[in-house]
Amino acid sequence: MQENGPVSYIEVLLSSGDFADLLNRFDSMKEIVAQDVVLMENIKKKRNEIESKKQTLEKKQAELVSLQGSVRNKKEAIETKAQAKQQLLADISKQKSVYEQALNELEQTSREIEQAIRRLQSPDSPGTISRGKGAMSWPTAGPISSYFGYRTHPVFGTKKLHSGLDIAASHGQTVVAAADGVVIMSGWYGGYGKAVVIDHGGGISTLYGHHSSLLVSVGQKVRRGQAIAKVGSTGVSTGPHTTSLMDLAVYRLLALQSVNAVL
């Protein structure tokens, strides 16, 4: 009935045989119209529900696309960080190899200098240093950045003997002789870079390394406090500083207490 529209309803009424039939058909038509109204309302309601669900699905789809993009970005970020970490590990491994090679070079240089000092020292000459506080000058102003003794590298974990005192100072700062003596070495000495060794007599000598420039030459007599070099970062060094070493009875086993005894 509904598919043919209002005309169908009229045709039904006009085709009535008599007035009683007309009334019967009219009552039936009212029921049919009421059913059609309910059906249309249900269809409209279902259509609204479908539209609402469609919008919800579209919203969830958009959220899913956004989430997929976020996941993809996070994945790329994680991959980038992983690559950076691998590169860092490779760099650290390379640096460790270079660091160990530099330390080995420094130790070899130290042994060679030790042997040279023993050959060049004047064991029979009277010492210029007497034990007791104030017998030697501090080589240059600045805090101690590395003490004598075994030390462990903070990144590589390598444990090596540091046979001197590193004093952090500004580049170009003056370095002075710790006590009177004679310069027995002055020049470039491997891991110590530009270095000076002073013989103080009595089997005691001092080494000053990693300088930017040297102010004394071999054979020159120097006085305590006299300028002998300028702070630098030559040789195996991580920054401007001077290394102070003392040669006592056993050069490489010099303890900090022994240094304090004559400073």
C-alpha positions as a printed NumPy array, in Angstrom:
array([[  0.   ,   0.   ,   0.   ],
       [  2.72 ,   2.466,   1.015],
       [  4.776,   1.814,  -2.069],
       [  2.054,   3.346,  -4.273],
       [  1.698,   6.431,  -2.038],
       [ -1.54 ,   8.283,  -1.085],
       [ -3.22 ,   7.444,  -4.432],
       [ -3.403,   3.787,  -3.432],
       [ -5.262,   4.687,  -0.266],
       [ -7.823,   6.706,  -2.276],
       [ -8.277,   3.952,  -4.809],
       [ -9.   ,   1.503,  -2.04 ],
       [-11.638,   3.774,  -0.568],
       [-13.263,   4.555,  -3.94 ],
       [-13.509,   0.915,  -4.824],
       [-15.849,   0.287,  -1.862],
       [-19.1  ,  -1.494,  -2.776],
       [-21.318,   0.392,  -0.312],
       [-21.122,   2.734,   2.685],
       [-20.541,  -0.097,   5.194],
       [-17.712,  -1.407,   3.072],
       [-16.329,   2.122,   2.906],
       [-16.32 ,   2.398,   6.722],
       [-14.656,  -0.988,   7.067],
       [-12.037,  -0.064,   4.547],
       [-11.512,   3.305,   6.239],
       [-10.888,   1.592,   9.602],
       [ -8.452,  -0.809,   7.962],
       [ -6.7  ,   2.084,   6.254],
       [ -6.251,   3.862,   9.599],
       [ -4.564,   0.783,  11.054],
       [ -2.339,   0.461,   7.999],
       [ -1.372,   4.15 ,   8.118],
       [ -0.612,   3.846,  11.836],
       [  1.586,   0.848,  11.119],
       [  3.281,   2.727,   8.289],
       [  3.972,   5.663,  10.615],
       [  5.515,   3.356,  13.224],
       [  7.52 ,   1.633,  10.493],
       [  8.802,   4.968,   9.143],
       [  9.746,   6.089,  12.627],
       [ 11.64 ,   2.82 ,  13.205],
       [ 13.365,   3.177,   9.83 ],
       [ 14.315,   6.761,  10.694],
       [ 15.549,   5.658,  14.106],
       [ 17.586,   2.841,  12.578],
       [ 18.969,   5.243,   9.989],
       [ 20.068,   7.649,  12.76 ],
       [ 21.639,   4.769,  14.679],
       [ 23.486,   3.641,  11.573],
       [ 24.691,   7.192,  10.929],
       [ 25.834,   7.513,  14.536],
       [ 27.666,   4.184,  14.367],
       [ 29.189,   5.211,  11.059],
       [ 30.516,   8.447,  12.603],
       [ 31.829,   6.479,  15.594],
       [ 33.58 ,   4.01 ,  13.284],
       [ 35.052,   6.847,  11.218],
       [ 36.3  ,   8.515,  14.407],
       [ 37.849,   5.256,  15.629],
       [ 39.388,   4.716,  12.21 ],
       [ 40.932,   8.195,  12.334],
       [ 42.226,   7.466,  15.843],
       [ 43.655,   4.171,  14.63 ],
       [ 45.412,   5.893,  11.717],
       [ 46.798,   8.483,  14.127],
       [ 47.891,   5.74 ,  16.555],
       [ 49.568,   3.855,  13.724],
       [ 51.431,   7.033,  12.771],
       [ 52.486,   7.57 ,  16.4  ],
       [ 53.627,   3.95 ,  16.7  ],
       [ 55.557,   4.289,  13.442],
       [ 57.221,   7.501,  14.667],
       [ 58.124,   5.895,  18.003],
       [ 59.499,   2.865,  16.2  ],
       [ 61.624,   5.096,  13.991],
       [ 62.797,   7.035,  17.063],
       [ 63.711,   3.777,  18.842],
       [ 65.568,   2.558,  15.759],
       [ 67.393,   5.888,  15.515],
       [ 68.368,   5.711,  19.189],
       [ 69.487,   2.107,  18.744],
       [ 71.66 ,   3.107,  15.797],
       [ 73.069,   6.033,  17.788],
       [ 73.779,   3.681,  20.694],
       [ 75.571,   1.244,  18.4  ],
       [ 77.593,   4.103,  16.942],
       [ 78.414,   5.341,  20.448],
       [ 79.542,   1.866,  21.496],
       [ 81.683,   1.648,  18.369],
       [ 83.171,   5.08 ,  19.103],
       [ 83.843,   4.144,  22.738],
       [ 85.488,   0.91 ,  21.645],
       [ 87.646,   2.852,  19.205],
       [ 88.443,   5.487,  21.839],
       [ 89.334,   2.76 ,  24.315],
       [ 91.796,   1.3  ,  21.848],
       [ 93.308,   4.742,  21.214],
       [ 93.351,   5.483,  24.95 ],
       [ 95.116,   2.205,  25.788],
       [ 97.614,   2.798,  22.999],
       [ 98.259,   6.308,  24.324],
       [ 98.711,   4.993,  27.865],
       [101.124,   2.332,  26.654],
       [103.049,   5.015,  24.792],
       [103.095,   7.18 ,  27.915],
       [104.341,   4.285,  30.05 ],
       [107.024,   3.461,  27.499],
       [108.068,   7.109,  27.398],
       [108.127,   7.158,  31.198],
       [110.436,   4.131,  31.316],
       [112.719,   5.622,  28.689],
       [112.854,   8.945,  30.524],
       [113.54 ,   7.143,  33.795],
       [116.51 ,   5.352,  32.248],
       [117.743,   8.575,  30.682],
       [117.448,  10.408,  33.994],
       [119.517,   7.776,  35.787],
       [122.207,   8.098,  33.149],
       [122.198,  11.895,  33.25 ],
       [121.93 ,  12.4  ,  37.015],
       [124.955,  13.354,  39.077],
       [124.689,  10.962,  42.038],
       [127.804,  12.377,  43.696],
       [126.663,  15.993,  43.623],
       [125.115,  17.305,  46.861],
       [121.361,  17.599,  46.807],
       [119.667,  20.996,  46.76 ],
       [116.609,  19.64 ,  48.54 ],
       [116.4  ,  18.986,  52.241],
       [113.437,  17.044,  53.549],
       [110.893,  19.108,  55.328],
       [107.97 ,  21.369,  54.565],
       [108.74 ,  24.143,  52.122],
       [111.818,  22.604,  50.512],
       [110.193,  22.669,  47.048],
       [107.923,  25.111,  45.244],
       [104.615,  24.137,  43.724],
       [105.228,  24.023,  39.926],
       [102.174,  26.149,  39.038],
       [ 98.966,  27.412,  40.568],
       [ 95.901,  25.201,  40.185],
       [ 94.03 ,  22.258,  41.655],
       [ 95.295,  18.673,  41.388],
       [ 93.26 ,  17.017,  38.642],
       [ 94.872,  13.581,  39.038],
       [ 96.831,  12.19 ,  41.966],
       [ 99.703,   9.744,  42.022],
       [ 98.719,   6.076,  42.049],
       [ 96.492,   3.61 ,  40.257],
       [ 93.421,   5.153,  38.689],
       [ 90.453,   3.692,  36.797],
       [ 89.159,   5.333,  33.658],
       [ 85.499,   6.4  ,  34.283],
       [ 84.279,   5.051,  30.906],
       [ 86.712,   2.345,  29.808],
       [ 87.362,   0.853,  33.255],
       [ 91.063,   0.564,  32.452],
       [ 93.275,   0.6  ,  35.561],
       [ 96.721,   2.126,  35.155],
       [ 99.449,   3.551,  37.39 ],
       [ 99.708,   7.329,  37.22 ],
       [103.234,   8.068,  38.385],
       [102.861,  11.788,  39.034],
       [100.564,  14.673,  39.892],
       [ 98.484,  16.475,  37.261],
       [ 97.813,  20.131,  38.038],
       [ 94.983,  21.756,  36.067],
       [ 95.911,  25.243,  34.907],
       [ 95.178,  27.797,  32.203],
       [ 96.892,  27.434,  28.838],
       [100.089,  29.468,  28.78 ],
       [100.336,  29.737,  32.566],
       [103.919,  29.808,  33.888],
       [105.505,  26.643,  35.283],
       [108.439,  27.084,  37.681],
       [111.259,  24.903,  38.937],
       [110.395,  23.178,  42.206],
       [113.963,  23.622,  43.497],
       [117.493,  24.583,  42.427],
       [119.079,  22.281,  39.894],
       [120.412,  21.644,  36.406],
       [118.253,  20.981,  33.348],
       [119.205,  17.535,  32.042],
       [116.36 ,  17.103,  29.536],
       [114.327,  19.663,  27.578],
       [112.316,  18.854,  24.474],
       [109.641,  16.572,  23.099],
       [109.348,  13.236,  24.912],
       [106.548,  11.113,  23.444],
       [103.464,  10.935,  25.654],
       [104.762,  13.758,  27.876],
       [104.878,  16.132,  24.918],
       [107.106,  19.115,  25.573],
       [108.823,  18.32 ,  28.869],
       [111.649,  19.445,  31.161],
       [113.659,  17.338,  33.627],
       [115.702,  19.029,  36.348],
       [118.399,  17.24 ,  38.34 ],
       [118.491,  18.521,  41.922],
       [121.414,  16.353,  42.988],
       [121.435,  13.68 ,  45.642],
       [119.53 ,  11.305,  43.354],
       [116.469,  13.565,  43.114],
       [115.09 ,  14.983,  39.888],
       [111.735,  16.391,  38.752],
       [109.916,  16.131,  35.452],
       [107.399,  18.666,  34.138],
       [105.357,  17.599,  31.098],
       [102.641,  18.5  ,  28.547],
       [103.765,  22.12 ,  28.052],
       [102.937,  24.504,  25.232],
       [106.461,  25.924,  25.227],
       [109.783,  25.397,  27.023],
       [111.839,  28.265,  28.479],
       [115.063,  26.422,  29.45 ],
       [117.647,  24.284,  27.681],
       [119.811,  21.286,  28.615],
       [122.748,  22.191,  30.856],
       [121.146,  25.369,  32.142],
       [121.198,  25.973,  35.906],
       [117.889,  27.04 ,  37.369],
       [116.803,  28.396,  40.72 ],
       [113.773,  27.45 ,  42.748],
       [110.738,  29.388,  41.436],
       [112.385,  30.203,  38.091],
       [110.104,  29.987,  35.035],
       [110.933,  26.904,  32.981],
       [107.866,  26.345,  30.761],
       [104.296,  27.327,  29.864],
       [101.248,  25.145,  30.59 ],
       [ 99.875,  23.29 ,  27.575],
       [ 98.269,  20.068,  26.406],
       [100.964,  18.402,  24.303],
       [101.578,  14.666,  24.166],
       [ 98.971,  12.339,  25.679],
       [ 96.767,  14.871,  27.434],
       [ 93.063,  15.657,  27.918],
       [ 93.465,  19.392,  28.529],
       [ 95.854,  22.15 ,  29.664],
       [ 97.806,  21.011,  32.715],
       [101.301,  20.199,  33.91 ],
       [102.503,  16.834,  35.173],
       [104.993,  16.878,  38.025],
       [107.1  ,  13.772,  38.678],
       [109.889,  13.2  ,  41.186],
       [112.661,  10.695,  40.881],
       [113.602,   9.343,  44.291],
       [115.089,   5.947,  45.138],
       [112.471,   4.167,  43.035],
       [111.049,   6.528,  40.409],
       [107.829,   4.719,  39.549],
       [106.877,   3.864,  43.135],
       [106.898,   7.434,  44.37 ],
       [104.044,   7.947,  46.841],
       [102.168,  11.179,  47.436],
       [103.421,  11.225,  51.032],
       [106.977,  11.443,  49.708],
       [106.01 ,  14.428,  47.588],
       [104.4  ,  16.169,  50.562],
       [107.534,  15.548,  52.623],
       [109.58 ,  17.825,  50.392],
       [106.974,  20.35 ,  49.272]])
